[in-house]
Amino acid sequence: MTEYARRYLSAGAPETIMHGEYEGTLVDIQPLVDGLVCGIYRFPGGDCIGGPTLHRSKLRRKEGDHDET
């Protein structure tokens, strides 16, 4: 999972979504128009965009946040 995907989760997106009988797990995000982003979820048949559409500003790192090393 990428750093952007972790920020997407912390902004309220689900870690897994259902599409029919298949469960998809968040792996990254897809930038869209007008500063929006959407999650990329991995399903048994491949990756697919889904989940809530959020504004990129909600994914910004908060002051004082640091990467774990």
Secondary structure, 3 states (H helix, E strand, C coil): CCHHHHHHHHCCCCCEEEECCEEEEEEEEEECHHHEEEEEEEECCEEEEEEEEEEHHHHCCCCCCCCCC
